[in-house]
Amino acid sequence: MEENKQHKTALPETEPIPSAQAPEALLDIRGLRVEYHTDEDVVYAVNGLDLTIGKGESLGLVGETGAGKTTTALSVLRLIADPPGKIMGGEIWFEGEDMLQAKPARLREIRGEGTPAVVLAVYGNRSFGTAVAELASFVAGRGFVPVAAGAFVGEHSYSTPATPIAQGRPDARDLIAATAFGAQVREKLAKTGPSPGKNPETASDTAATTRATQTGSMDAAKAPATGALVPVDPAKLREPRTPLLPKLRFIRFVLGYRRRQKRNPVVLLPEGDAARCTQCGRCVALCPTQAIARGDELHTDPARCIRCCACVKGCAFGARTFRTPFAAALARNFVRQKPPVTLL
């Protein structure tokens, strides 16, 4: 691929630019190319992607780590970190508007109009806490209707062969559960008819019900019109039970760790191995907080690092590791595999 270093994005001052896309296309991606530039190399994360999603359609992106799924989604939202990421070419049209030509202020104006949303949390087999409830509140505050919710287990960021934590998750049973959940969501949406944001007879009822659900006053809310989307109450999503003894052991470990940190603070960060590192720049591209600088891949900025271990999991050469006492504690106390939980 010829590297395009002259790509520039022009931002219009006023109205959105109309597209020549098919009338029924909701999202139309044409020839999308995204690269991550480092001092040593260029990572071609997305290479000429064409993708169209029509109104009422659903699409799942499946691929191995590094295939470009997250980069594609971030590109649609214009959230690619630059540097090191660059959208080098292509077009992204959403409802007739070119997302690559939109000003940041315009992107912040885009809201749901009673648009249905499914809120999901992925966690490492310990606890998803308030993540689903917070996400539901976030989307509801921006005009969307959380019509379903779920929490699925994925392999923990700290999991290693020596300290396995939900290793291999999601597994085949998780994927079956996710497929069934998706089918149930589709069935629920099929029964509601058009999006209430496009239907003035049900839009106000749906908005009132959503606000009441998010504030815990569902009983007091006005009953929505027939066919309107009914938001779920994320507080009803039951977290899988953790046996008492492992839970108490983990709490004891956390309290002890905090006492030790108070006496002798130690900053734990992912470490780089100079003998293994090829300075390919993949860790720079994977880091969501830009805690790893180009040309200095062996070091991690403690002020930026969130210990997500994306750099550790994504390094093909095993050049980055993260040593934390939490890995052993989690592996010991959360052996029982928790099932997916969903709410419709």
C-alpha positions in Angstrom: 0.0 0.0 0.0 1.3 3.4 -0.9 1.5 5.6 2.2 -0.6 8.7 1.9 1.0 11.4 4.1 -0.8 14.3 2.4 -4.3 13.5 3.7 -6.1 16.4 5.2 -9.6 16.7 6.6 -11.5 19.8 5.6 -14.2 21.0 8.1 -17.2 22.8 6.8 -18.4 25.9 8.5 -22.1 25.4 8.3 -24.4 22.7 7.0 -23.6 19.0 6.7 -22.5 17.9 3.2 -25.1 15.5 1.6 -24.0 12.2 0.3 -24.6 10.2 -2.8 -25.3 7.0 -0.8 -28.2 4.7 -1.2 -31.4 6.3 0.3 -31.9 3.4 2.8 -28.3 3.3 4.0 -27.9 4.3 7.7 -24.1 3.9 7.8 -22.0 3.8 4.7 -18.2 3.3 4.9 -16.2 3.5 1.7 -12.6 2.6 1.3 -11.7 3.4 4.9 -7.9 3.4 5.6 -6.5 4.0 9.1 -2.8 3.8 10.0 -0.8 4.1 13.2 2.5 5.9 12.6 5.6 5.3 14.8 9.2 6.3 14.4 10.1 2.8 13.3 7.1 1.6 11.3 3.6 2.1 10.1 0.8 -0.2 11.3 -2.0 -0.6 8.7 -4.9 -1.1 11.1 -7.7 -0.8 8.5 -7.0 -1.2 4.8 -9.7 -0.2 2.4 -12.8 -1.2 4.4 -16.2 -1.1 2.6 -19.3 -1.5 4.8 -22.9 -0.6 4.6 -25.6 -1.0 7.2 -29.2 -0.3 6.2 -31.9 1.1 8.4 -33.3 -1.7 10.7 -30.3 -3.9 10.0 -27.8 -5.3 12.6 -24.1 -6.1 11.9 -21.5 -7.8 14.1 -17.8 -7.3 13.4 -15.8 -10.5 14.3 -12.1 -10.9 14.1 -9.0 -11.7 16.1 -7.1 -9.2 18.2 -5.7 -6.5 16.0 -8.0 -7.1 13.1 -9.3 -3.5 13.2 -12.7 -3.8 14.9 -12.1 -1.2 17.5 -10.3 1.1 15.1 -13.3 1.0 12.7 -15.7 1.9 15.5 -13.4 4.7 16.7 -13.1 6.0 13.2 -16.9 6.3 12.9 -17.0 8.4 16.1 -13.9 10.4 15.1 -12.1 9.2 18.3 -8.8 8.0 16.7 -6.0 9.4 18.8 -3.7 11.5 16.6 -0.8 10.9 17.1 -0.2 8.0 16.5 -3.4 7.2 14.5 -4.4 8.8 11.2 -7.4 8.3 9.0 -5.6 8.2 5.7 -8.5 7.9 3.3 -12.1 6.9 2.7 -15.5 8.2 3.6 -17.9 7.6 6.5 -21.5 8.6 5.9 -24.1 8.4 8.6 -27.7 9.3 7.7 -26.5 11.3 4.7 -23.8 13.2 6.6 -20.1 12.9 6.1 -18.6 12.2 9.6 -15.1 12.9 8.4 -16.1 16.4 7.3 -18.1 17.3 10.5 -16.8 19.7 13.0 -16.3 18.4 16.6 -19.1 20.7 17.8 -21.4 19.1 15.2 -20.5 15.6 16.4 -21.4 16.5 20.0 -24.9 17.6 18.7 -25.7 14.1 17.4 -28.2 12.5 19.7 -30.8 9.7 19.7 -34.4 10.4 19.0 -35.9 7.6 21.1 -33.4 5.3 19.3 -33.2 1.9 20.9 -29.9 1.0 22.5 -28.5 -2.2 24.0 -26.1 -1.6 26.9 -23.5 -4.2 27.7 -20.6 -4.6 30.1 -17.7 -7.1 29.7 -15.9 -7.9 32.9 -13.2 -10.3 34.1 -15.3 -12.7 36.2 -15.1 -10.8 39.4 -17.8 -8.1 39.3 -19.4 -5.7 36.8 -20.5 -3.4 39.6 -22.5 -0.4 38.4 -21.0 -0.4 34.9 -24.3 -1.4 33.2 -26.4 1.1 35.2 -24.0 3.9 34.5 -24.0 3.1 30.8 -27.7 3.0 30.7 -28.0 6.4 32.4 -25.4 7.8 29.9 -27.3 6.7 26.8 -30.7 7.7 28.2 -29.4 11.2 28.9 -28.5 11.5 25.2 -31.9 10.6 23.8 -31.5 6.8 23.5 -33.8 4.2 25.0 -31.9 1.3 26.7 -34.2 -1.6 25.6 -31.9 -4.4 26.8 -28.9 -4.9 29.0 -26.3 -7.6 29.7 -23.0 -8.4 31.3 -20.7 -10.9 29.7 -17.4 -12.4 30.9 -14.1 -11.9 29.0 -10.6 -13.0 29.9 -9.3 -10.7 32.6 -6.6 -8.2 31.6 -4.3 -9.6 34.3 -4.8 -13.2 33.2 -1.6 -15.1 32.3 -0.8 -18.8 31.9 0.5 -18.8 35.5 -2.5 -16.9 36.9 -5.5 -17.7 34.7 -8.5 -15.5 35.3 -11.5 -16.4 33.1 -9.0 -17.8 30.6 -10.5 -18.4 27.2 -13.7 -16.4 27.8 -15.8 -15.7 25.9 -16.1 -19.4 25.1 -18.5 -21.4 22.9 -21.3 -21.2 25.5 -20.9 -17.5 25.9 -21.2 -17.0 22.1 -24.3 -19.2 22.1 -25.8 -17.1 24.9 -24.9 -13.9 23.0 -26.5 -15.1 19.8 -29.7 -16.0 21.7 -29.7 -12.6 23.4 -29.3 -10.8 20.1 -32.3 -12.8 18.7 -34.4 -11.9 21.7 -33.5 -8.2 21.3 -34.4 -8.4 17.6 -37.8 -10.0 18.5 -38.5 -7.3 21.1 -37.8 -4.5 18.6 -39.9 -6.1 15.9 -42.9 -6.0 18.2 -42.5 -2.3 18.9 -42.7 -1.1 15.3 -41.0 2.2 14.2 -38.5 4.0 16.4 -40.5 6.3 18.7 -38.2 9.1 17.8 -39.8 9.1 14.4 -43.3 8.7 15.8 -44.7 11.8 17.4 -47.5 9.8 19.0 -45.2 7.7 21.1 -42.0 9.8 21.4 -43.1 11.8 24.5 -44.4 8.6 26.3 -41.1 6.9 25.6 -39.0 9.8 26.9 -41.0 10.1 30.1 -40.7 6.3 30.7 -37.0 6.4 30.1 -36.4 9.2 32.5 -38.6 7.6 35.2 -36.8 4.2 34.8 -33.4 5.9 35.2 -34.5 7.7 38.4 -36.1 4.6 39.9 -39.6 5.8 39.6 -41.0 3.5 37.0 -44.3 2.9 38.9 -45.0 6.6 38.8 -44.3 7.0 35.1 -47.1 7.4 32.6 -47.7 4.2 30.8 -46.3 4.3 27.3 -48.5 4.1 24.3 -49.0 0.7 22.7 -46.0 -0.3 20.6 -43.7 2.2 22.3 -40.2 1.1 23.4 -40.1 0.3 27.1 -36.6 0.9 28.7 -35.2 -1.7 31.0 -34.3 -1.0 34.6 -30.6 -1.9 34.9 -31.0 -2.3 38.7 -32.8 -5.5 38.0 -29.8 -7.1 36.2 -28.8 -9.7 38.8 -25.0 -10.2 39.2 -23.9 -13.8 39.5 -23.1 -14.8 43.0 -19.6 -15.1 44.3 -19.1 -17.8 47.1 -18.7 -16.1 50.5 -15.3 -17.6 51.4 -13.4 -16.5 48.3 -15.1 -13.1 48.5 -13.9 -12.6 52.1 -10.4 -13.8 51.2 -10.2 -11.2 48.3 -11.5 -8.4 50.6 -8.8 -9.3 53.1 -6.2 -9.2 50.4 -7.3 -5.8 49.2 -7.3 -4.3 52.7 -3.8 -5.7 53.3 -2.6 -4.4 50.0 -3.9 -0.9 50.8 -2.2 -0.9 54.2 1.1 -1.9 52.5 0.7 0.8 49.9 0.1 3.4 52.6 3.3 2.5 54.4 5.4 1.9 51.3 3.8 3.2 48.0 4.8 1.2 44.9 3.7 2.3 41.4 2.9 -0.8 39.3 3.2 -0.4 35.6 3.6 -2.6 32.5 7.3 -3.3 31.8 9.2 -3.6 28.6 11.9 -6.2 27.8 14.6 -4.7 25.6 15.8 -8.1 24.5 12.3 -8.9 23.0 11.1 -5.5 21.9 11.4 -4.8 18.2 10.0 -1.2 18.4 7.2 -2.2 16.0 5.0 0.4 17.6 2.0 -1.9 18.1 1.9 -1.1 21.8 1.8 2.6 21.0 -1.2 2.0 18.7 -3.0 -0.2 21.2 -2.7 2.0 24.2 -6.0 3.9 24.7 -4.4 6.7 26.8 -1.2 7.3 24.9 0.9 6.2 27.8 3.6 4.8 25.5 5.5 7.2 23.4 6.8 6.5 19.9 10.5 5.6 19.9 10.3 4.9 23.7 8.3 1.7 23.7 10.0 0.2 26.8 8.6 2.9 29.1 5.1 3.7 30.3 3.9 7.0 31.5 2.5 6.4 35.1 0.3 9.5 34.8 -1.5 8.2 31.8 -1.5 4.4 32.2 -4.8 2.8 33.4 -3.3 -0.7 33.7 -5.7 -2.1 31.0 -2.8 -4.3 29.7 -3.8 -3.8 26.1 -0.1 -3.4 25.4 0.7 -6.7 27.2 -2.0 -8.7 25.5 -1.3 -7.2 22.1 2.5 -7.7 21.9 3.3 -10.5 19.6 6.8 -10.9 20.9 6.0 -11.0 24.6 8.1 -7.9 25.2 5.7 -6.3 27.7 4.6 -7.8 31.0 2.6 -6.5 34.0 3.4 -7.9 37.4 0.8 -7.3 40.0 -0.2 -9.2 43.2 -3.8 -8.8 42.1 -3.3 -11.4 39.4 -2.7 -14.2 41.8 -5.4 -13.1 44.2 -8.0 -12.9 41.4 -7.0 -16.3 40.0 -7.3 -17.9 43.4 -10.6 -16.4 44.5 -12.6 -16.2 41.3 -12.1 -19.7 39.9 -15.9 -20.4 39.5 -16.9 -19.3 36.0 -19.8 -16.9 36.0 -22.4 -17.1 33.3 -23.6 -14.2 31.1 -26.6 -12.3 32.5 -29.1 -10.4 30.4 -32.2 -8.3 30.9 -35.0 -7.6 28.4 
